């Protein structure tokens, strides 16, 4: 099977070469058609007809928004990095890795994630409001050997995508690049505050080819620096300009709140980050995690509904912006609700605790004591699997934010312990901060879901 996989990667890579190096007189249909055909052969019914049709529509309409987006990426991203990016993210992780992980899940009777989020360190040079790591101590680190072991074990289960957060993960950039070198067939990504991105970092990204980042930004200077500290906004813009000059692909990570949601979805803001070279955006709903977390930043039903419609507008097949945007809280209908607990991803903190989610700091297993597979089989994750989706309305996906009674029940039933690295927080305390929010969102979510189901 290893030989067959290598041949498949080579064939896929040759197709990418023809796309990346296509001449001006070659049509999009000529170079992308064989790639879509190959994808159909690999994925078959694992992908919906709608997914194939959307890709076909882009191929058939090279002058569309997404046709222009593809041309921009081909023009602005280094060819080697672009080829490696697509091979590892799309072929290794999204296609063959995903199929293998589904088979492994069936074989082992547990969820096998599509990707794993790892905290290499709790150390950070910033203290941002609303960051789940903001209150963590700065003493914990995973060794290179521990992270390498997770990747090696994960690859055997079909997991070919590993994301880093923290803390500030680029404090450990030497070890991350070492992982990239050892595992050239894996996609690595980091959420970073951007302050450690310099020429040397960009040159290393070009050298390894399989590591890219998303920089955190919360709007324009006033709103961004209000959460992240004076001077951060200018540092982010400088980091974007630098990566763009090196033809490196990058995204942005945005935590939207009741204070900044309009700014981070405005035409002015989106045009600015696209002009800087940004090609994708992760939108994260603010979560009141931590003993002293504020609930004032939680969105009202009107504000959340605005986000629901706006992100769809941004990434629609027509109109919007040339930017691929993901809104985890409002995109539950596309991933069958909550993606945590190993269903699509899980989180390993800097102490080695394997948690369902970066916002759910409870665990009953640690990679320092158990194999990755054993950690994925812990009672907490098995109970998550039984409960997913946590609500038939997939616009209420989370067992904490929209269904707070569910997380309390799961923690009580499994005996999972608080793994918050700053201070113990009971599930009752955490979920208690979400009860009013959940109650207010429920009727609005029901209205939206009824409309979605009637389409």
C-alpha positions in Angstrom: 0.0 0.0 0.0 2.9 2.3 0.6 4.1 1.9 -3.0 0.6 2.5 -4.3 0.2 5.6 -2.2 3.6 6.9 -3.4 2.6 6.4 -7.0 -0.7 8.2 -6.4 1.1 11.1 -4.8 3.5 11.3 -7.8 0.6 11.2 -10.3 -1.2 13.9 -8.3 2.0 16.0 -8.1 2.5 15.8 -11.9 -1.0 17.2 -12.4 -0.2 20.0 -10.0 3.0 20.8 -12.0 0.9 21.2 -15.1 -1.5 23.5 -13.3 1.2 25.6 -11.6 3.2 25.9 -14.7 0.4 26.3 -17.2 0.9 28.6 -20.2 -1.2 31.6 -20.8 -3.0 30.0 -23.7 -4.0 26.9 -21.7 -7.6 27.0 -20.3 -8.5 26.3 -16.7 -10.6 23.4 -18.0 -7.6 21.8 -19.6 -5.4 21.8 -16.5 -8.0 21.4 -13.7 -10.2 18.9 -15.4 -7.9 15.9 -14.9 -7.3 16.9 -11.2 -11.1 16.9 -10.5 -11.4 13.5 -12.3 -8.6 12.1 -10.2 -10.2 13.4 -7.0 -13.5 11.7 -7.9 -11.7 8.4 -8.3 -10.1 8.7 -4.9 -13.1 10.0 -2.9 -16.1 8.6 -4.7 -19.2 8.9 -2.5 -17.3 10.2 0.4 -17.8 13.7 -1.1 -21.3 15.0 -1.9 -22.4 15.8 -5.4 -22.6 19.4 -4.3 -18.9 19.5 -3.5 -18.0 18.1 -6.9 -20.4 20.5 -8.6 -19.0 23.5 -6.9 -15.5 22.6 -8.1 -16.8 21.9 -11.6 -18.5 25.3 -11.7 -15.1 27.0 -10.8 -13.5 25.1 -13.6 -16.3 26.0 -16.1 -16.2 29.7 -15.1 -12.6 30.9 -15.1 -13.8 34.5 -15.1 -15.8 34.0 -11.9 -14.7 35.2 -8.5 -13.2 31.9 -7.6 -11.6 31.6 -11.0 -9.8 34.9 -10.2 -9.0 33.7 -6.8 -7.3 30.6 -8.2 -5.3 32.8 -10.6 -4.3 35.1 -7.8 -3.0 32.1 -5.8 -1.1 30.7 -8.8 0.4 34.2 -9.4 1.3 35.1 -5.8 2.5 31.9 -4.1 5.9 30.3 -4.6 5.5 27.3 -6.9 7.3 24.8 -4.7 5.3 25.9 -1.6 2.0 25.9 -3.5 2.6 22.3 -4.8 3.6 21.0 -1.4 0.7 22.9 0.2 -1.9 21.3 -2.1 -0.2 17.8 -2.0 -0.1 17.7 1.8 -3.4 19.5 2.6 -5.5 18.3 -0.2 -4.1 14.9 -1.3 -2.4 13.6 1.8 -4.8 15.0 4.4 -8.1 15.8 2.7 -8.3 12.8 0.4 -6.2 9.7 1.2 -5.6 10.6 4.8 -9.3 11.3 5.5 -10.4 8.0 3.9 -7.8 6.1 6.0 -8.9 7.8 9.2 -12.5 6.8 8.6 -11.4 3.2 8.1 -9.3 3.4 11.3 -12.3 4.8 13.2 -14.4 1.9 12.2 -11.7 -0.6 13.0 -10.9 0.8 16.5 -14.5 1.9 17.5 -13.5 5.4 18.2 -13.2 8.8 16.5 -10.0 9.4 14.5 -9.5 13.1 13.9 -8.7 14.7 10.5 -6.2 17.0 12.2 -4.6 17.5 15.6 -4.0 20.9 17.3 -0.9 20.9 19.5 0.5 23.4 22.0 4.3 23.2 21.8 4.6 25.6 24.7 2.6 27.8 27.1 5.1 30.6 26.7 3.8 33.7 25.0 5.0 37.3 24.6 1.4 38.6 24.7 -1.6 38.5 27.0 -4.8 38.8 24.8 -8.3 39.1 26.1 -10.4 36.1 25.1 -7.5 33.8 24.3 -7.8 30.4 25.9 -4.1 30.4 26.6 -3.9 33.9 28.0 -3.9 32.8 31.6 -1.6 29.8 31.2 1.7 29.7 33.0 4.8 30.0 30.9 6.7 27.0 32.1 5.3 24.0 30.1 6.7 22.6 26.9 6.3 19.5 24.8 9.6 18.1 23.7 10.5 17.6 20.1 10.4 13.8 20.7 6.9 14.0 22.2 5.6 16.0 19.3 7.4 13.8 16.8 5.9 10.7 18.4 2.4 12.1 18.1 2.9 12.8 14.3 4.4 9.3 13.7 1.5 7.6 15.6 -1.0 9.9 13.9 0.3 9.2 10.4 -0.4 5.4 10.9 -4.0 6.4 11.7 -4.3 8.6 8.6 -3.8 11.9 10.3 -1.7 14.1 8.0 -2.5 17.6 9.3 -1.0 19.1 12.5 -1.7 22.7 13.7 0.2 24.5 16.4 -1.1 27.1 18.9 -0.1 28.0 22.4 1.2 30.1 23.9 3.0 31.5 21.0 4.1 28.4 18.9 6.8 30.3 17.0 8.8 30.4 20.2 9.4 26.8 19.2 9.9 27.4 15.5 13.2 25.5 15.4 11.6 22.3 16.5 8.6 22.9 14.2 10.9 23.2 11.2 12.7 20.1 12.4 9.3 18.3 12.3 8.6 19.7 8.8 12.0 18.2 7.6 11.3 14.8 9.1 7.7 14.6 7.8 7.7 16.2 4.3 4.4 14.4 3.5 2.5 16.2 6.3 0.9 19.6 6.4 1.9 21.8 9.3 0.3 25.1 10.3 0.5 27.5 13.2 -1.7 30.2 14.7 0.6 33.0 15.6 0.6 36.6 16.8 3.0 37.3 14.0 5.6 39.2 16.1 8.3 36.5 15.5 8.0 36.4 11.7 11.2 37.7 10.1 13.3 37.1 7.0 15.0 34.0 8.5 11.6 32.6 9.3 10.3 33.2 5.8 13.4 31.6 4.2 12.9 28.5 6.4 9.3 28.3 5.2 10.4 28.4 1.6 13.0 25.7 2.3 10.8 23.1 4.0 7.7 24.0 1.9 5.1 22.3 4.2 4.6 24.9 6.9 2.4 28.0 6.7 0.7 30.2 9.3 -2.4 32.2 10.2 -1.7 35.5 11.9 -4.1 36.7 14.6 -5.8 40.0 14.0 -9.0 41.5 15.5 -9.8 44.4 13.2 -8.0 47.8 12.7 -5.5 49.3 15.0 -7.8 50.5 17.8 -9.9 47.4 18.2 -7.0 45.0 17.6 -4.5 46.6 20.0 -7.3 47.0 22.5 -7.3 43.2 22.9 -3.7 42.4 21.9 -1.7 45.3 23.1 -0.2 48.5 21.7 1.9 48.0 18.5 0.6 44.5 17.6 -1.5 45.8 14.6 1.6 47.3 13.0 3.6 44.1 13.7 0.9 42.0 12.0 0.8 44.2 8.9 4.6 44.1 8.7 4.5 40.2 9.0 1.9 40.0 6.2 4.0 42.3 3.9 7.1 40.2 4.6 5.4 36.9 3.9 3.8 38.3 0.7 7.2 39.5 -0.5 8.5 35.9 -0.1 5.4 34.6 -2.0 4.3 32.5 1.1 0.6 31.6 1.5 -0.9 32.7 4.8 -4.3 33.3 6.5 -5.7 35.2 9.3 -7.2 34.0 12.6 -10.0 36.2 13.9 -11.8 36.0 17.2 -15.1 37.9 16.7 -16.9 39.4 19.6 -19.8 41.7 20.3 -17.3 44.6 20.0 -15.5 43.9 16.7 -17.8 41.7 14.6 -18.8 44.5 12.2 -15.2 45.7 11.8 -13.7 42.2 11.0 -16.3 41.6 8.3 -16.3 45.1 6.7 -15.3 45.6 3.1 -12.5 47.9 4.2 -11.0 45.3 6.5 -11.4 42.4 4.1 -10.0 44.4 1.1 -7.0 45.3 3.3 -6.0 41.8 4.3 -6.6 40.5 0.7 -4.4 43.3 -0.6 -1.7 42.1 1.9 -1.8 38.6 0.3 -4.1 36.8 2.7 -5.9 33.8 1.0 -8.0 32.4 3.8 -9.6 33.4 7.1 -10.5 31.4 10.2 -13.4 33.1 12.2 -13.7 32.0 15.8 -16.7 32.9 18.0 -15.5 34.3 21.4 -15.7 31.7 24.1 -15.9 32.6 27.9 -13.2 30.1 28.9 -11.3 30.7 32.2 -12.3 31.6 35.7 -12.3 35.3 35.0 -13.5 35.3 31.4 -16.0 38.0 30.6 -19.4 37.3 29.1 -19.8 40.8 27.8 -18.0 39.9 24.6 -20.5 37.2 23.7 -22.7 38.1 20.8 -26.4 38.9 20.9 -28.7 36.8 18.6 -28.9 39.7 16.2 -25.1 39.9 16.1 -24.6 36.2 15.6 -27.2 36.0 12.8 -25.4 38.8 11.1 -22.2 36.7 11.2 -24.1 33.7 9.9 -25.2 35.5 6.8 -22.1 37.6 6.3 -19.5 34.8 6.2 -21.7 33.0 3.7 -21.8 36.1 1.6 -18.1 36.6 1.7 -17.3 33.1 0.4 -20.4 32.7 -1.9 -19.8 31.4 -5.4 -20.7 34.9 -6.7 -20.2 38.3 -5.0 -18.5 38.6 -1.7 -14.7 38.5 -1.6 -11.9 36.5 -3.1 -11.2 34.9 0.3 -12.0 31.5 1.7 -13.6 32.1 5.1 -14.6 29.5 7.7 -16.8 30.3 10.7 -16.6 27.3 13.0 -19.6 28.2 15.2 -22.0 28.9 12.3 -20.7 26.3 9.8 -21.9 23.3 11.9 -24.3 22.2 9.2 -21.4 21.5 6.8 -19.6 19.2 9.3 -22.5 17.6 11.1 -22.2 19.8 14.2 -19.4 19.7 16.7 -16.0 18.7 15.2 -14.3 18.2 18.6 -13.5 15.1 20.6 -11.7 13.5 17.7 -14.7 13.7 15.3 -12.7 16.0 13.1 -10.0 17.3 15.5 -8.7 17.3 19.0 -6.3 19.3 21.1 -3.1 18.4 23.0 -2.0 21.0 25.5 1.6 21.7 26.5 1.3 19.3 29.4 0.4 16.5 27.1 -3.3 16.3 28.1 -5.5 15.2 25.2 -8.6 17.4 25.2 -11.7 17.4 23.0 -11.2 21.1 22.0 -9.1 24.1 22.6 -12.0 25.6 24.5 -12.9 22.5 26.5 -10.1 22.0 29.1 -10.9 18.5 30.4 -9.2 15.2 29.8 -8.7 11.7 31.1 -5.6 10.8 29.0 -2.1 12.2 28.5 0.4 11.4 25.6 3.2 11.1 28.1 1.5 8.1 29.7 -0.6 6.5 26.8 -0.4 6.0 23.1 -2.3 8.4 20.9 -4.8 5.7 20.0 -5.4 5.0 23.7 -5.9 8.7 24.3 -8.5 8.8 21.5 -10.3 5.9 23.2 -10.5 7.7 26.6 -14.1 7.7 28.1 -14.4 11.4 27.5 -13.9 11.1 23.7 -16.1 8.0 23.5 -18.9 9.8 25.2 -18.4 12.8 22.8 -18.8 10.3 20.0 -22.0 8.9 21.3 -23.5 12.4 21.7 -22.5 13.9 18.3 -24.2 15.8 17.0 -25.2 17.4 20.3 -28.3 19.0 18.7 -30.4 18.2 15.7 -30.2 21.9 14.9 -26.6 22.1 13.6 -26.5 25.8 14.2 -26.3 24.9 17.9 -23.3 22.5 17.7 -21.3 23.0 20.8 -21.9 21.0 24.1 -20.6 24.1 26.0 -21.8 27.3 24.3 -25.2 26.2 22.9 -26.0 23.1 24.9 -24.2 23.7 28.2 -26.1 21.0 30.0 -24.5 18.4 27.7 -20.9 19.1 28.7 -21.7 19.1 32.4 -23.3 15.7 31.9 -20.4 14.3 29.9 -17.8 15.4 32.4 -19.8 14.0 35.3 -20.3 10.7 33.5 -16.7 10.2 32.4 -14.8 11.6 35.4 -12.6 13.8 33.2 -10.5 16.2 35.1 -10.0 19.9 34.5 -6.8 20.5 32.6 -6.8 24.3 32.6 -3.2 25.1 33.2 -3.9 28.4 35.1 -6.7 27.4 37.5 -9.2 24.6 38.0 -12.6 25.4 36.4 -15.5 23.1 37.0 -17.8 22.2 34.1 -20.6 23.7 36.0 -18.8 27.1 36.3 -17.7 27.1 32.7 -21.1 26.1 31.3 -22.9 28.4 33.8 -21.5 31.4 31.9 -23.2 30.0 28.7 -26.7 29.3 29.9 -28.2 32.7 29.2 -26.4 32.9 25.8 -27.7 29.4 24.8 -31.3 30.3 25.9 -31.2 33.6 23.9 -29.7 32.0 20.8 -32.1 28.9 20.7 -35.2 30.6 19.2 -33.2 32.5 16.6 -31.2 29.4 15.7 -34.5 27.4 15.2 -35.8 30.1 12.8 -32.5 30.0 10.8 -32.4 26.2 10.8 -35.9 25.9 9.5 -35.1 28.3 6.6 -31.9 26.3 5.8 -33.7 23.0 5.8 -36.4 24.4 3.5 -33.9 25.4 0.8 
